[in-house]
Amino acid sequence: MGEGETRTESQAEVQTEGLVLQRLREQFGQALLEIKTWRNETTVVLAPQDLVRICRFLRDDPGLAFDFLSDVTGVDRLMLPEPSPRFEVVYHVYSLQYRRRIRLKVRVDNGQAVPTVTDLWPTANWHEREVYDLLGVTFEGHPDLRRILTPDDWEGHPLRKDYPVEASPKWWEEEPA
Amino acid sequence: MSPIRTMTVNMGPQHPSTHGVLRLVLELDGEVVVKCIPHIGYLHTGIEKGLESKRFQQGIPLTDRMDYLAPLSNNLALVLAIEKALGIVPPERGQTIRVLLTELTRIKSHLVWLGTHAMDIGAMSVFLYCFREREAILDLYEAASGQRMMSSFFRVGGLAADLPPGFEERVQAFLETFPARLAEYEALLTKNPLWRQRTVGIGAISREDAIAMALSGPSLRACGVSYDVRKAHPYSGYERYQFEVPLGKVGDVYDRYMVRMAEMYQSHRIAAQALARLAPGPINVADPKLVPPPKPLLKSSMEALIHHFKLYSEGFHVPAGEVYQPIEAPKGELGAYLVSDGGTRPYRVHFRAPSFVNLQALQKMVEGRLVADVVAVIGSLDIVLGEIDR
């Protein structure tokens, strides 16, 4: 890639990532459906029913202490080579103490719910509402699952891949000129 | 006694102290807030959706419009995420200019926060002084990029252009006057009894709650949690700069004020170091597939013409995969999550907007307190609705 220096793989980071994965494998083994590391970032795919117990372990284990939920978001996989299950909910969890980040994912089909993690990290509340609003993934056990960015009576979920980029809502079209 | 004890009041979305279009539904018992329900989304512009239909390079101007008080920080998050996925790092000079400009951006953003926050609480003159300094930084923006606010100056692989002649002297002149100006603002507020009455002990949040709510940036550090992405996961060469991470103790409005004031001194320090490090050299990676060739070359080199044409008609491909790139924006951890399917447009981009997450803690900070404190707390969280609603 030209003369620009390429990123060097930080040995220490790779080792600490390995440590987290090792603890997870010991504890949960089969529940980790897929593990992938790319650009020094580790992704673990989980089944929806395992999400909460694994998150609780990650948060409460003193050697891991993933106490900080950076972000929750979703991806519509409709246009990817493997479009099924359709949706992916992505969690970026961070440990303030050990300065580690790990990405967790669950995959669900349209209409299938994901268990909420608001009991573990209250910050997930608005993030999950956003995923529900923009992608239409529902969260089971969420205390207040309402739309957050679009109006309450909005139709459709804008970040779905089959939702057109340039679409106007019906009430707008029907308004006389 | 009447059976109705509480009264529901709508605050915003067109209320000057809500910093944009935030709407709060407040349930009041006299002047005490019993319940506070924020409503957001009035400024939702579908930036994440829009990015999916634009080529990687084309998406950068959209990000300016998120946190419009710190456009270059938004640029940086997206650009770094794309660079991480590509596996490239810009050369030394490009990185140093990025650091210099984003630290000026932090000062600029904090100045707007200070001015508006102080004005909300009743200190009008601070606002006017802050905007004087902000103007100087906007002039620097304009000199570098041609734009005062929506500068879109960063590019994948480096920068849109090198700094213009005389720019370094102008930054130097600004850096020389700035600490004295900052001391003036501190003289107006820090020990002012009226200011302290309105801020000390107001809107405090504990360390544990702050972490549970995933506060970041100055709002988190005011609680004494030392988490600064520039230190924890340095990017753009931040590991080579000397600076401290200011911390608070109790996490009230006053602590957040103190942390941001101290941060401006630190940003000044980093900017001065960046200026000293600026050495002549390339600003962009030397990859013609990513960075357009210099314009005069198009007339003499067929290859340059082809690269130029390909870059602006098709764009460049980013390998399939996903990355999360956090940066320390003025408001906190701004994360760009990028999913690429190997094409020339991002498959999905999501921004972890610090204002969005920080605002969520508002409810916890204001319930049980007076209405007037709501204004002080909103100001101290330093939110920008453009970023919250995206």
Contacts between the chains, C-beta under 8 A, distances in Angstrom:
chain1	res1	chain2	res2	distance
A	1	B	86	7.3
A	1	B	87	6.4
A	1	B	88	5.0
A	1	B	285	6.9
A	1	B	287	5.7
A	2	B	88	7.5
A	2	B	285	4.9
A	2	B	286	4.0
A	2	B	287	3.6
A	2	B	290	7.8
A	3	B	91	7.3
A	3	B	282	7.5
A	3	B	285	7.1
A	3	B	286	4.1
A	4	B	88	5.1
A	4	B	89	5.6
A	4	B	90	6.1
A	4	B	91	5.8
A	4	B	157	7.3
A	4	B	285	3.5
A	4	B	286	6.6
A	4	B	287	7.1
A	5	B	89	5.4
A	5	B	91	7.9
A	6	B	87	5.9
A	6	B	88	7.0
A	6	B	89	7.0
A	7	B	84	7.4
A	7	B	87	5.9
A	7	B	88	7.9
A	7	B	89	5.9
A	38	B	321	4.7
A	38	B	322	7.2
A	38	B	323	7.6
A	39	B	84	5.6
A	39	B	85	6.7
A	39	B	87	7.1
A	39	B	321	6.8
A	39	B	323	5.4
A	41	B	322	7.7
A	41	B	323	6.2
A	41	B	324	6.4
A	43	B	322	7.1
A	67	B	211	5.4
A	67	B	212	7.9
A	68	B	211	5.8
A	68	B	214	5.7
A	68	B	227	7.8
A	69	B	214	5.4
A	70	B	214	6.5
A	70	B	324	7.9
A	70	B	326	7.1
A	70	B	333	6.6
A	70	B	335	6.0
A	70	B	352	5.9
A	71	B	324	7.5
A	71	B	335	5.7
A	71	B	337	6.7
A	71	B	350	7.4
A	71	B	352	3.9
A	73	B	337	6.0
A	73	B	350	4.2
A	73	B	352	7.8
A	75	B	339	5.8
A	75	B	347	7.6
A	75	B	348	4.9
A	76	B	348	7.6
A	79	B	341	7.2
A	79	B	347	7.2
A	80	B	341	6.0
A	80	B	347	7.2
A	81	B	341	7.8
A	90	B	337	6.9
A	90	B	350	8.0
A	92	B	324	5.5
A	92	B	335	6.9
A	92	B	337	7.2
A	92	B	352	7.2
A	96	B	211	6.7
A	96	B	225	6.5
A	96	B	227	5.5
A	99	B	232	5.0
A	99	B	233	7.2
A	101	B	324	7.2
A	103	B	322	7.8
A	103	B	324	6.6
A	121	B	212	6.3
A	121	B	214	6.8
A	122	B	212	5.1
A	122	B	213	5.8
A	123	B	212	6.7
A	123	B	213	4.9
A	123	B	214	3.8
A	123	B	357	6.1
A	123	B	360	6.4
A	125	B	360	6.6
A	126	B	356	6.7
A	126	B	357	7.4
A	126	B	360	4.9
A	127	B	357	7.9
A	134	B	48	7.7
A	147	B	41	7.8
A	148	B	40	6.5
A	148	B	41	6.1
A	149	B	40	6.9
A	149	B	41	4.1
A	149	B	44	4.4
A	149	B	389	5.9
A	149	B	390	7.6
A	150	B	41	6.3
A	150	B	44	6.4
A	151	B	41	7.3
A	158	B	46	6.1
A	158	B	49	5.6
A	159	B	48	6.5
A	159	B	49	5.8
A	159	B	348	7.9
A	163	B	49	7.9
A	165	B	49	6.3
A	165	B	50	7.1
A	165	B	52	7.6
A	165	B	53	5.0
